Amino acid sequence: MLVSQILILIVVTFVLFLIIAMLAPLEALGWWAGWDHDQPSPQAPLELPTLDHSQIVASQQAECYVVYLSGVGMLGGDMLTEKEQAFLDGLATQLPHAVIVRDIFPFSVTNRPLTNERVMAWFWRWIGGLKRRGFNMLLLRFVQIRNVLQVGVSADRRYGPIYNFGVAKEIIEGLLRCGYHLGQPKPVILVGISGGGQVSVGTAPFLSHSLRVPIQVISIGGVLTDDPGIVAVDHLYHLSGSKDYIQHIGNILYLGRWRIFPQSAWNRTRAKNKITVIRIGPMKHMGYGDYFSRSAMLPDGQTHISKTLDTIVEILETHHHMETHQSEQQVVATP
């Protein structure tokens, strides 16, 4: 009898998961159809914010804009963990001429946190309270499951274009809030960790078309699929930890990542040498020993977060130097 009860529980759990998975695209589809009257429609013009003096000065001095897209454990773009905040603060310190956009929630087409203006907002607020008090409970996995399903929507050929268009629009509005000038576009670099890596790739075609600038993507242990948006990425840098096994899920589940399909978007982009995998050391996907760990150390004594920061800074500085060098050559070649 115990075995039969366990089997029933497994079947019920599986059925519930399927139902939840089938409902995952509804938020994006509802937004596209205009069902949510409290949110701007897809056709609504971009809101141009009023900038204060410091934002204007920062935008004038900015050489590039870095947009951070968080992992699947987040409840909202304004609810980053201490480790993520420390990482972004370190990035801002080492890149004084870069503007960091850190308030984008990549698992919502309207950038709306799970805790605000939703039917299940009370449930997510309750889980958020447990998380703030340090509880590591099974219930916290509901946040990850919900956001993982949104990553699947982003990668879906049917719903992905709608979803990624919505997130791209929110990224552009985030850039505008930080002083981005559409008339004088600066380079945009998307830094996505875990599921944020896939969403970064998915939004690239819309951002490149709208902003008229090359889009760089830096994936930190990103779960990357065979999203056709990869062809619009100017270059993808993937930071890979040797103890991060979750990052390989996309490589296994999505056939376009397999080398036996050379005409897939991923493999065509790889053949053009626009994908660089950087082995960053024995880092895990999450928890102690992940890419942002401040106490875990590499064999050479460097902390994980320091190694991640140094690698990204080197990527950005090298890319900016190459752009500057190319611009100088164009000036010299101009009669």
C-alpha positions as a printed Julia matrix, in Angstrom:
335×3 Matrix{Float64}:
  0.0    0.0     0.0
  2.87   2.36    0.78
  4.33   1.79   -2.69
  0.99   2.5    -4.35
  0.59   5.73   -2.35
  4.07   6.85   -3.39
  3.27   6.1    -7.04
  0.02   8.05   -6.79
  1.89  10.99   -5.25
  4.48  10.89   -8.06
  1.77  10.78  -10.73
 -0.17  13.65   -9.14
  3.0   15.73   -8.84
  3.88  15.05  -12.48
  0.38  16.01  -13.65
  0.45  19.22  -11.61
  3.83  20.1   -13.09
  2.51  19.58  -16.6
 -0.46  21.83  -15.88
  1.79  24.55  -14.47
  4.14  24.21  -17.46
  1.25  24.59  -19.91
  0.11  27.74  -18.09
  3.61  29.27  -18.07
  3.18  31.24  -21.35
 -0.1   32.85  -20.23
  1.53  35.92  -18.66
  3.36  36.78  -21.87
  0.35  35.98  -24.07
 -1.98  37.97  -21.81
  0.34  40.97  -21.94
  0.57  40.71  -25.73
 -3.23  40.48  -26.03
 -3.75  43.45  -23.71
 -5.68  41.53  -21.07
 -3.86  43.21  -18.19
 -5.1   46.79  -18.25
 -2.81  47.73  -15.35
  0.27  47.19  -17.52
  1.35  49.12  -20.64
  0.41  47.35  -23.86
  3.1   46.12  -26.28
  2.24  49.06  -28.57
  2.67  51.66  -25.83
  5.52  54.12  -26.54
  8.62  54.04  -24.39
  8.46  56.23  -21.33
 11.23  58.84  -21.3
 12.12  59.42  -17.64
 13.22  62.7   -16.13
 16.89  62.42  -15.21
 18.63  64.17  -12.34
 21.98  65.91  -12.73
 24.07  62.93  -11.57
 22.4   60.62  -14.1
 23.02  63.1   -16.91
 26.7   63.41  -15.96
 27.07  59.62  -15.69
 25.48  59.09  -19.09
 27.78  61.66  -20.69
 30.84  59.96  -19.22
 29.65  56.41  -19.92
 31.58  54.32  -22.42
 29.14  51.41  -22.23
 26.05  50.15  -20.44
 26.02  46.81  -18.64
 22.61  45.2   -18.02
 22.5   42.48  -15.37
 19.93  39.68  -15.69
 19.65  37.59  -12.54
 19.19  33.86  -12.02
 16.03  31.83  -11.44
 16.02  32.19   -7.67
 14.9   35.82   -7.72
 11.49  37.27   -6.87
 12.1   40.57   -8.65
 14.72  42.79  -10.23
 14.95  44.93   -7.09
 15.45  41.93   -4.79
 19.0   40.89   -5.57
 20.95  38.81   -3.07
 23.86  40.23   -1.11
 26.27  38.26   -3.31
 24.77  39.74   -6.46
 24.88  43.24   -5.0
 28.53  42.73   -4.05
 29.29  41.49   -7.57
 27.63  44.5    -9.22
 29.26  46.92   -6.78
 32.63  45.39   -7.62
 31.88  45.66  -11.34
 30.97  49.33  -10.95
 34.19  49.98   -9.03
 36.41  48.29  -11.6
 34.55  49.82  -14.55
 34.04  53.46  -13.54
 33.03  54.47  -17.08
 30.31  51.84  -17.34
 26.72  52.36  -16.21
 25.26  49.28  -14.51
 21.55  48.57  -14.97
 20.58  46.27  -12.11
 16.78  46.44  -11.77
 15.6   44.15  -14.59
 13.55  41.04  -13.73
 14.18  38.73  -16.71
 11.34  36.36  -15.82
  8.51  38.78  -16.48
  7.6   40.57  -19.7
  6.48  43.59  -17.66
  9.41  43.65  -15.2
  6.83  43.14  -12.46
  8.14  41.36   -9.34
  6.35  38.23   -8.22
  5.38  39.99   -5.01
  3.45  42.86   -6.65
  0.02  43.02   -8.31
 -0.36  39.3    -8.96
 -3.0   36.78   -7.99
 -0.38  34.75   -6.13
  1.53  37.77   -4.8
  0.67  36.84   -1.19
  2.3   33.45   -1.67
  5.49  34.9    -3.17
  5.66  37.54   -0.41
  5.41  34.78    2.17
  8.24  32.84    0.51
 10.25  36.05    0.26
  9.84  36.56    3.99
 11.14  33.06    4.65
 14.08  33.72    2.37
 14.99  36.96    4.14
 14.94  35.15    7.49
 17.44  32.63    6.2
 15.13  29.63    5.84
 16.33  27.14    3.23
 13.04  25.35    2.77
 11.65  23.23   -0.02
  9.06  25.95   -0.64
 11.81  28.23   -1.91
 12.17  25.85   -4.86
  8.77  27.05   -6.1
 10.42  30.34   -7.09
 13.08  28.52   -9.07
 10.54  26.21  -10.74
  8.33  29.14  -11.73
 11.25  31.07  -13.22
 12.74  28.01  -14.93
  9.45  27.59  -16.76
  9.72  31.2   -17.94
 13.18  30.4   -19.28
 11.5   27.6   -21.22
  8.97  30.1   -22.59
 11.84  32.36  -23.69
 13.41  29.45  -25.57
 10.14  28.25  -27.12
  9.88  28.93  -30.86
  6.13  29.67  -30.51
  6.01  31.97  -27.49
  9.64  33.03  -27.24
  9.46  35.98  -29.66
  6.62  37.54  -27.64
  8.33  36.89  -24.33
 11.74  38.13  -25.44
 10.26  41.22  -27.08
  8.6   42.13  -23.78
 11.79  41.69  -21.76
 13.79  43.6   -24.4
 11.36  46.49  -24.06
 11.86  46.48  -20.3
 15.64  46.43  -20.78
 15.42  49.49  -23.03
 13.3   51.31  -20.45
 15.87  50.31  -17.81
 18.61  51.8   -19.97
 16.61  55.01  -20.35
 16.14  55.21  -16.57
 19.93  55.12  -16.27
 20.47  57.94  -18.78
 20.85  56.03  -22.04
 20.49  58.36  -25.03
 18.78  56.74  -28.0
 20.12  59.43  -30.29
 23.71  58.74  -29.21
 23.72  55.0   -28.55
 26.51  53.44  -26.51
 27.57  49.76  -26.53
 25.28  47.48  -24.51
 26.54  44.37  -22.74
 24.1   41.88  -21.24
 25.46  39.95  -18.26
 23.18  37.02  -17.45
 23.64  34.3   -14.86
 21.87  30.94  -15.02
 18.48  31.42  -16.75
 19.35  35.07  -17.31
 21.87  33.9   -19.89
 19.16  32.39  -22.1
 16.95  35.46  -21.78
 19.93  37.64  -22.74
 20.35  35.71  -25.99
 16.6   35.76  -26.66
 16.36  39.55  -26.33
 19.45  40.28  -28.45
 17.68  40.56  -31.85
 15.15  43.08  -30.53
 17.76  45.14  -28.71
 20.13  45.18  -31.68
 17.34  46.26  -34.02
 15.93  48.92  -31.69
 19.17  50.41  -30.38
 21.21  50.0   -33.59
 24.26  48.82  -31.63
 26.07  45.47  -31.39
 24.89  43.41  -28.41
 27.51  41.56  -26.4
 26.39  38.79  -24.04
 28.39  37.51  -21.08
 26.89  34.32  -19.72
 27.88  33.33  -16.18
 27.06  29.64  -16.01
 24.1   30.4   -18.26
 21.66  27.68  -19.26
 21.88  28.39  -22.98
 19.51  26.78  -25.48
 19.48  26.75  -29.28
 17.62  30.07  -29.39
 17.81  31.58  -32.9
 18.53  34.94  -31.26
 22.15  33.85  -30.97
 22.74  34.95  -34.58
 22.06  38.56  -33.54
 24.64  38.5   -30.75
 27.86  40.25  -31.72
 29.78  37.91  -29.44
 28.86  35.51  -26.64
 31.29  34.87  -23.8
 30.32  31.95  -21.59
 31.99  31.6   -18.19
 32.01  27.91  -17.31
 32.74  26.44  -13.89
 34.0   22.86  -13.86
 31.66  21.96  -10.98
 28.65  23.63  -12.57
 26.63  20.78  -14.06
 23.37  22.7   -14.41
 24.81  24.88  -17.18
 24.92  21.82  -19.47
 21.15  21.26  -19.4
 20.64  23.33  -22.54
 23.42  21.47  -24.32
 21.65  18.18  -23.61
 17.97  19.03  -24.07
 18.1   21.28  -27.14
 19.04  19.51  -30.36
 20.33  22.71  -31.97
 23.22  22.63  -29.5
 24.33  19.22  -30.76
 27.25  19.26  -33.16
 25.52  16.81  -35.5
 23.24  19.68  -36.61
 25.74  22.09  -38.2
 23.02  24.29  -39.73
 21.42  25.2   -36.41
 21.66  28.84  -35.33
 23.97  27.93  -32.48
 26.42  25.91  -34.6
 26.45  28.47  -37.41
 27.31  31.16  -34.87
 29.97  28.95  -33.3
 31.48  28.32  -36.75
 31.91  32.09  -37.14
 33.96  32.14  -33.89
 31.38  34.34  -32.18
 31.08  32.06  -29.14
 33.9   31.92  -26.6
 33.83  29.51  -23.66
 36.06  30.56  -20.76
 36.97  27.88  -18.21
 36.9   29.83  -15.0
 37.79  27.14  -12.47
 36.05  24.72  -10.07
 32.91  26.8    -9.49
 29.39  25.53   -8.83
 26.12  26.82  -10.25
 24.66  27.99   -6.95
 25.28  27.96   -3.23
 28.65  27.95   -1.51
 31.35  27.77   -4.14
 29.37  29.43   -6.93
 30.56  32.22   -9.23
 29.78  34.98   -6.71
 31.07  33.29   -3.53
 33.08  35.69   -1.45
 34.69  33.13    0.87
 35.29  30.14   -1.45
 38.77  30.27   -2.94
 40.48  28.88   -6.01
 43.72  26.91   -5.7
 45.72  30.1    -6.27
 44.0   31.8    -3.31
 41.75  34.09   -5.34
 38.1   34.23   -4.28
 35.45  33.09   -6.73
 33.8   36.51   -6.98
 37.16  38.17   -7.59
 37.98  35.73  -10.4
 34.56  36.27  -11.99
 34.95  40.04  -11.78
 38.47  40.03  -13.2
 37.39  37.83  -16.11
 34.45  40.05  -17.04
 36.46  43.24  -16.68
 39.15  41.78  -18.95
 36.5   40.86  -21.53
 34.99  44.34  -21.52
 38.3   46.17  -21.54
 39.61  44.02  -24.39
 36.42  44.52  -26.4
 36.43  48.27  -25.82
 40.11  48.47  -26.85
 39.31  46.59  -30.05
 36.41  48.94  -30.81
 38.58  51.98  -30.17
 41.36  50.58  -32.36
 38.93  49.9   -35.19
 37.5   53.42  -34.9
 41.0   54.9   -35.06
 41.76  52.87  -38.18
 38.56  54.12  -39.8
 39.5   57.73  -39.01
 42.97  57.27  -40.49
 41.54  55.64  -43.6
 39.05  58.48  -44.13
 40.35  60.89  -46.87
